[in-house]
Amino acid sequence: MAKAKASPTRGSKVTFLLRDEHGERFRVGEVVGPLEQDPVTGEIWVGIRMADGPRRQTVTLIPVATVLNVTPPERGVV
């Protein structure tokens, strides 16, 4: 899988690869949190909200390495 060329920023829409107990699948979310570095591993994480479903209100941390595509924020979104 190729990584996204742009870095996600607040308000960006991101497509990422989610791996969990249900397998692998692509998901879309909106970036709501800053990029943060894990103090132990050095891996960069970002907070996102899922684009749909009941998890829309939940903020999920994902590793930036799983982000495949970044769409810049709409005008007026900060």
Backbone as a printed PyTorch tensor [residue, N CA C, xyz], in Angstrom:
tensor([[[  0.8290,  -1.1730,   0.0000],
         [  0.0000,   0.0000,   0.0000],
         [  0.8810,   1.2470,   0.0000]],

        [[  0.5230,   2.2110,  -0.8040],
         [  1.2570,   3.4680,  -0.8330],
         [  0.7020,   4.4190,   0.2130]],

        [[  1.5870,   5.1720,   0.8410],
         [  1.1730,   6.1650,   1.8250],
         [  0.6670,   7.4120,   1.1040]],

        [[ -0.1050,   8.2250,   1.8320],
         [ -0.5800,   9.4900,   1.2880],
         [  0.6010,  10.4220,   1.0610]],

        [[  0.4970,  11.2540,   0.0180],
         [  1.5740,  12.1900,  -0.2850],
         [  1.5040,  13.4300,   0.5950]],

        [[  0.2830,  13.8430,   0.9830],
         [  0.1050,  15.0240,   1.8250],
         [ -0.0660,  14.6000,   3.2830]],

        [[  0.2640,  15.5020,   4.1750],
         [  0.0960,  15.2360,   5.6030],
         [ -1.2970,  15.6870,   6.0290]],

        [[ -1.9890,  14.8840,   6.8430],
         [ -3.3270,  15.2810,   7.2710],
         [ -3.2860,  16.4740,   8.2270]],

        [[ -4.2440,  17.3920,   8.0650],
         [ -4.3920,  18.5390,   8.9540],
         [ -5.8400,  18.5890,   9.4120]],

        [[ -6.1150,  19.3710,  10.4420],
         [ -7.4730,  19.4510,  10.9760],
         [ -8.4670,  19.8380,   9.8800]],

        [[ -9.5400,  19.0740,   9.7730],
         [-10.5640,  19.3000,   8.7560],
         [-10.3620,  18.4830,   7.4880]],

        [[ -9.1810,  17.8780,   7.3230],
         [ -8.9290,  17.0330,   6.1490],
         [ -9.7960,  15.7880,   6.2130]],

        [[-10.1690,  15.2870,   5.0520],
         [-10.8020,  13.9840,   4.9520],
         [ -9.6940,  13.0010,   4.6090]],

        [[ -9.6640,  11.8750,   5.3080],
         [ -8.6210,  10.8830,   5.0550],
         [ -9.2400,   9.5260,   4.7720]],

        [[ -8.6120,   8.8010,   3.8760],
         [ -8.9380,   7.3970,   3.6440],
         [ -7.7990,   6.6100,   4.2710]],

        [[ -8.1560,   5.6290,   5.0940],
         [ -7.1150,   4.8630,   5.7750],
         [ -7.4960,   3.3900,   5.8270]],

        [[ -6.5090,   2.5740,   6.0740],
         [ -6.7020,   1.1330,   6.1690],
         [ -6.8820,   0.7650,   7.6340]],

        [[ -8.0490,   0.2430,   7.9720],
         [ -8.3610,  -0.1560,   9.3410],
         [ -8.1580,  -1.6560,   9.4710]],

        [[ -7.3780,  -2.0390,  10.4700],
         [ -7.1710,  -3.4610,  10.7690],
         [ -7.6770,  -3.7080,  12.1840]],

        [[ -8.6290,  -4.6240,  12.3190],
         [ -9.1290,  -4.9820,  13.6470],
         [ -9.5880,  -6.4300,  13.6420]],

        [[-10.3570,  -6.8110,  14.6580],
         [-10.7970,  -8.2090,  14.7690],
         [-11.6940,  -8.6540,  13.6110]],

        [[-12.2050,  -7.7040,  12.8390],
         [-13.0630,  -8.0180,  11.6940],
         [-12.2900,  -8.0850,  10.3790]],

        [[-10.9850,  -7.8990,  10.4360],
         [-10.1640,  -7.9510,   9.2260],
         [ -9.6810,  -6.5760,   8.8030]],

        [[ -9.3810,  -6.4380,   7.5130],
         [ -8.9000,  -5.1780,   6.9430],
         [ -9.9790,  -4.5720,   6.0680]],

        [[-10.1210,  -3.2450,   6.1610],
         [-11.0530,  -2.5500,   5.2770],
         [-10.6750,  -1.0780,   5.2240]],

        [[-11.0920,  -0.4310,   4.1570],
         [-10.8290,   0.9910,   3.9980],
         [-11.9320,   1.7760,   4.6930]],

        [[-11.5560,   2.8560,   5.3680],
         [-12.5060,   3.7230,   6.0610],
         [-12.1970,   5.1650,   5.6990]],

        [[-13.1930,   6.0320,   5.8790],
         [-13.0310,   7.4600,   5.6390],
         [-13.3460,   8.1860,   6.9280]],

        [[-12.5590,   9.1890,   7.2520],
         [-12.7910,   9.9740,   8.4520],
         [-12.3300,  11.4030,   8.2710]],

        [[-12.6860,  12.2380,   9.2270],
         [-12.2790,  13.6450,   9.2340],
         [-11.2860,  13.8580,  10.3660]],

        [[-10.1970,  14.5320,  10.0620],
         [ -9.1700,  14.7890,  11.0600],
         [ -9.6750,  15.8550,  12.0250]],

        [[ -9.6600,  15.5310,  13.3200],
         [-10.1150,  16.4740,  14.3390],
         [ -9.0350,  16.7660,  15.3750]],

        [[ -7.9790,  16.0120,  15.3520],
         [ -6.9240,  16.1960,  16.3430],
         [ -5.5820,  16.4440,  15.6950]],

        [[ -4.6670,  16.9250,  16.4900],
         [ -3.3260,  17.2060,  15.9690],
         [ -2.5150,  15.9300,  15.7730]],

        [[ -1.4600,  16.0600,  15.0190],
         [ -0.5050,  14.9700,  14.8810],
         [  0.2860,  14.8800,  16.1710]],

        [[  0.3720,  13.7000,  16.7380],
         [  1.0950,  13.4900,  17.9870],
         [  2.0610,  12.3270,  17.8100]],

        [[  3.2150,  12.4410,  18.4130],
         [  4.2180,  11.3860,  18.3350],
         [  4.1570,  10.5130,  19.5840]],

        [[  4.1520,   9.1870,  19.3740],
         [  4.2010,   8.2540,  20.4900],
         [  5.5760,   8.3890,  21.1320]],

        [[  5.6370,   8.6570,  22.4390],
         [  6.9370,   8.8780,  23.0800],
         [  7.8260,   7.6370,  23.1300]],

        [[  7.2390,   6.4550,  23.0010],
         [  8.0270,   5.2290,  23.0780],
         [  8.4910,   4.7820,  21.6940]],

        [[  7.5420,   4.6840,  20.7450],
         [  7.8750,   4.1430,  19.4210],
         [  8.2670,   5.2090,  18.4100]],

        [[  7.8420,   6.4590,  18.6490],
         [  8.1170,   7.5260,  17.6840],
         [  7.0970,   7.5840,  16.5620]],

        [[  6.1430,   6.6390,  16.5510],
         [  5.1120,   6.6090,  15.5090],
         [  4.2010,   7.8280,  15.6520]],

        [[  3.7840,   8.4000,  14.5300],
         [  2.9180,   9.5850,  14.5220],
         [  1.4580,   9.1460,  14.4230]],

        [[  0.6040,   9.7210,  15.2880],
         [ -0.8200,   9.4070,  15.3490],
         [ -1.6360,  10.6720,  15.1290]],

        [[ -2.8720,  10.5120,  14.6640],
         [ -3.7790,  11.6370,  14.4660],
         [ -5.1770,  11.2230,  14.9290]],

        [[ -5.9340,  12.1800,  15.4700],
         [ -7.3080,  11.9170,  15.8930],
         [ -8.2730,  12.1320,  14.7370]],

        [[ -9.1750,  11.1780,  14.5300],
         [-10.1610,  11.2950,  13.4450],
         [-11.5490,  10.9210,  13.9690]],

        [[-12.5600,  11.4020,  13.2550],
         [-13.9410,  10.9640,  13.4590],
         [-14.3580,  10.2390,  12.1920]],

        [[-15.0030,   9.1010,  12.3560],
         [-15.4790,   8.3380,  11.2010],
         [-16.5050,   9.1650,  10.4400]],

        [[-16.5730,   8.9730,   9.1520],
         [-17.4700,   9.7560,   8.3120],
         [-18.9290,   9.3240,   8.4360]],

        [[-19.1590,   8.1130,   8.9240],
         [-20.5410,   7.6410,   8.9860],
         [-20.7310,   6.6890,  10.1600]],

        [[-21.9530,   6.3120,  10.3990],
         [-22.2600,   5.2980,  11.4010],
         [-22.2830,   5.8160,  12.8230]],

        [[-22.5180,   4.9180,  13.7520],
         [-22.6290,   5.2890,  15.1590],
         [-21.3230,   5.7880,  15.7660]],

        [[-20.2080,   5.4910,  15.1200],
         [-18.9010,   5.9230,  15.6440],
         [-18.5840,   7.3570,  15.2350]],

        [[-19.5180,   8.0510,  14.5880],
         [-19.3020,   9.4240,  14.1210],
         [-18.9190,  10.3550,  15.2700]],

        [[-19.4450,  10.1220,  16.4520],
         [-19.1780,  10.9940,  17.5900],
         [-17.9160,  10.6030,  18.3590]],

        [[-17.3470,   9.4590,  18.0450],
         [-16.1650,   8.9690,  18.7430],
         [-14.8940,   9.4110,  18.0280]],

        [[-13.9430,   9.9180,  18.7870],
         [-12.6320,  10.2550,  18.2140],
         [-11.7640,   9.0120,  18.3090]],

        [[-11.1710,   8.6340,  17.1930],
         [-10.3200,   7.4580,  17.1080],
         [ -8.9100,   7.9000,  16.7500]],

        [[ -7.9250,   7.3490,  17.4250],
         [ -6.5360,   7.6260,  17.0700],
         [ -6.0710,   6.5860,  16.0670]],

        [[ -5.4790,   7.0580,  14.9790],
         [ -4.9450,   6.1410,  13.9620],
         [ -3.5000,   6.5350,  13.6640]],

        [[ -2.6650,   5.5550,  13.3350],
         [ -1.2990,   5.8910,  12.9320],
         [ -1.3190,   6.5400,  11.5450]],

        [[ -0.5640,   7.6030,  11.3960],
         [ -0.5060,   8.3030,  10.1100],
         [ -0.0290,   7.3640,   9.0010]],

        [[  0.7510,   6.3530,   9.3480],
         [  1.2490,   5.3950,   8.3510],
         [  0.1150,   4.6430,   7.6590]],

        [[ -1.0870,   4.5830,   8.2650],
         [ -2.2100,   3.8760,   7.6470],
         [ -3.0200,   4.7600,   6.7050]],

        [[ -2.7220,   6.0800,   6.6810],
         [ -3.4530,   7.0150,   5.8260],
         [ -3.0000,   6.8380,   4.3840]],

        [[ -3.9700,   6.5960,   3.4970],
         [ -3.6620,   6.3520,   2.0890],
         [ -3.9470,   7.5530,   1.2050]],

        [[ -4.9280,   8.3900,   1.6080],
         [ -5.3040,   9.5440,   0.8020],
         [ -5.7510,  10.6670,   1.7250]],

        [[ -5.3580,  11.9010,   1.3830],
         [ -5.7560,  13.0730,   2.1610],
         [ -6.4220,  14.0690,   1.2270]],

        [[ -7.6440,  14.5050,   1.5820],
         [ -8.3340,  15.5670,   0.8610],
         [ -8.2740,  16.7960,   1.7520]],

        [[ -7.7290,  17.9040,   1.2430],
         [ -7.5890,  19.1030,   2.0770],
         [ -8.9290,  19.5670,   2.6480]],

        [[ -8.8860,  20.3000,   3.7730],
         [-10.1190,  20.7910,   4.3710],
         [-10.8460,  21.7600,   3.4530]],

        [[-12.1650,  21.8370,   3.6270],
         [-12.9600,  22.7900,   2.8660],
         [-12.6230,  24.1880,   3.3480]],

        [[-12.8920,  25.1850,   2.5110],
         [-12.6350,  26.5770,   2.9000],
         [-13.4080,  26.9170,   4.1630]],

        [[-12.7900,  27.6780,   5.0340],
         [-13.4510,  28.1130,   6.2500],
         [-13.3100,  27.1470,   7.4130]],

        [[-12.7740,  25.9470,   7.1670],
         [-12.5750,  24.9840,   8.2410],
         [-11.1810,  25.2150,   8.8130]],

        [[-11.1090,  25.3720,  10.1160],
         [ -9.7990,  25.6020,  10.7630],
         [ -9.5560,  24.5390,  11.7870]]])
